[in-house]
Amino acid sequence: MASSRAMSRSVLGSLLSLGLAACASASLAADLPPQEAPPFTGVYHQVSRARDAPGEEWKYTVDDTLTITVLAKQSRWDHKGDGSTEINDSVSRYSTRFGGRVPAGTALRSQAPFVPVNWEHGWATVRHATEKDPEVLGEATIAGQPCTRLKFVSEQYGEPEFCVAKSGIVLRFSNASSTAEATYEATSIDDKAPDPAKLVTPPGLKVEEQAGAPKKKLPKLPF
């Protein structure tokens, strides 16, 4: 009888522990910002650098201002530095680039060989690639908005960090590998839905398919 009571207490304790863990997990999930960003337009400061191999000197650097437009599963990146534009589709993984160093009247279209991190759309892509919830690093204020700092550990994407507003808009994203580092930080955010026409390749451009990513001064970052 004593053995039976002890076993019952043990089972009850295990169930209670599982219940508390489930409650804690649910509480954490409830406190996290949305995984997906709503439509918006933001101006971001980009700082990145890359090198050809680990341990070498940093060879390629970028310090640029971007205007990023997000609508549904698409995004548009307008680079102030070279005047180029990229329109990205996160479902098909296709990117269309025009302006800047791309020949006039031409748009270059390529498909990423991997699923990009798509950070401008939120942190859902990274979350789906990991088994654990993100580590909450605290709060910050960026572009006048409070945001929650989240850190992930992912075999596919490394250890990216996000600072996400309550709306789900990513105000800061950073990541690093042995050959590349990049940080994007918002300086202003307009949470109005953008004009869908901005996410369409301008008429009159000849779209040329490319087998790989377009060649740039800075190698394509793996995130």
PyMOL commands that set and color helices and strands:
alter all, ss='L'
color gray80, all
select helices_A, chain A and resi 2-31+119-121+124-128+196-199
alter helices_A, ss='H'
color red, helices_A
select strands_A, chain A and resi 40-50+60-71+74-79+84-89+94-99+106-111+135-142+145-151+161-165+170-176+180-190+206-209
alter strands_A, ss='S'
color yellow, strands_A
deselect
rebuild
show_as cartoon
